Amino acid sequence: MVKTAPRLLALIEADLDAHGKQKKALRLADAAWMRNRSGTLPECEPDAETVADPQKLVLRQGRPRTSAYVVLVAMMLRGFLGAGYKSAAVVTLAQESVSLRVLFINLGVALPRASTLTELVNAVSNETRLRILDAQVCAVLHLGWDDFGTMLQDSTHVEGNTAWPTDSHTIVTLVARVLRVGSKLDKFGLRKLHEPAVQHHLDVMRTRAREIALAPRTKDTVSARRNRYKKLLWRAGRVHRQLDRAVSLIEADLSTLDVLPSRKMLAAHAVGRLRGDVEALAKTIASCKARIIDEKKVPAADKVFSISDPDAGFIAKGQRVPVIGYKPQLARSGRGFVTGLLLPQGNAADSLQLLPMLEDVVCRTTVTPRVVSVDDGYASKANVDAIRGRNIEVISINGSKGRALTAQPDWDSTEYRDARALRSAVESLIFTLKNGFDFDYVARRGIDAAYAELIEKVLAYNTCRMARMRHAVVAPPATAQVA
């Protein structure tokens, strides 16, 4: 693939350059801050390169950087194993795989440390990852392994790297994290967040949360549970007001903080976390009061589902067990390649993802499929009309909703029967991705990072599929044994 699409390495190099320039800009900003606070020795000229804009910087010769090819291999390796470089499986493979050892010996390089690999692979943009997917699809089309005349689409649920939430636990954990992070702000030259009253309230709130978690759920205990929540929410409201005032004072201190720019950036990140947690605390208190005390239905957008991943949502799909995570959309070709991957925010309706996926697949494959097959979650008259406008021959939507949108002669035709029978193929793809590439779980947090992880797993799957197709083409047919 690299031989047929050498531009991929150039794209990775560009991402690594951008990452290096960001780091260099921060170093130059630190150096400028130090110069402004010290005099210049006679006949000594300061470094001329003082531009802190990463776009205008030029990377000069330094220590040899890990090549783009090694970064590409590392990214595929992470997608194939579905784990980070510090996991036991990856460490064992890196140390004992003869193939990897021979590959890196031939390249004349050594495999970098796990922390270095993580930083470099994470520096690759999602746009570059999608260009790699484009290259895979282009190679498959060029080799004649698939004509992309069929598009199957389905969604699945992916568990995020977060615990199952309860309002009481979320409230207590948010308060505890604000106190923990705020107690370390003196490292950056800011005042510590020291609130003894909040700590006292937190100790009592932990007891209330434990009582709520351990109390039996019966009709006789409903009123007792509501009373416990009232006591918890009363203290949580007082805590929120105190923390809001304290964080506002810290934010004012941050605006006048005079330290190294690199340290100020870390300080700003810490204070931003404090403000985000205080806002999440207010949101959780409001939704908990509405749900438990006022017995109102709270929209998902008004709830806090995770304190570690703010982009994770409540995903309930069919009769499956709900998860806190993401709901990616997958497109499969007729020969089993993944041609599209979308990751909408929250538990987005499938019907809203059909046309964006079709646009993405057509753009990537340069082929308008002849057959589009989906389940009735994608059924809508607007979708059918839009797809028909593209002169697609077969628009198969399973289920009663799809049947209502399909003319009876078409529904009974052989083409539509075959298209409905293809639905099992996309289910098989999802099973393979989840069981072979850990597609049912993401270790990284945030929608962009989660999307990057899922793309890597799709790239690894397509690579394995391409290798299998190549083996099937090259391998001689098995000879029949004569009895």
Summary of the structure (lengths in Angstrom):
residues: 483
radius of gyration: 27.6
end to end distance: 43.5
largest distance: 97.1
contacts: 1460
relative contact order: 0.12
helix: 61%
strand: 7%
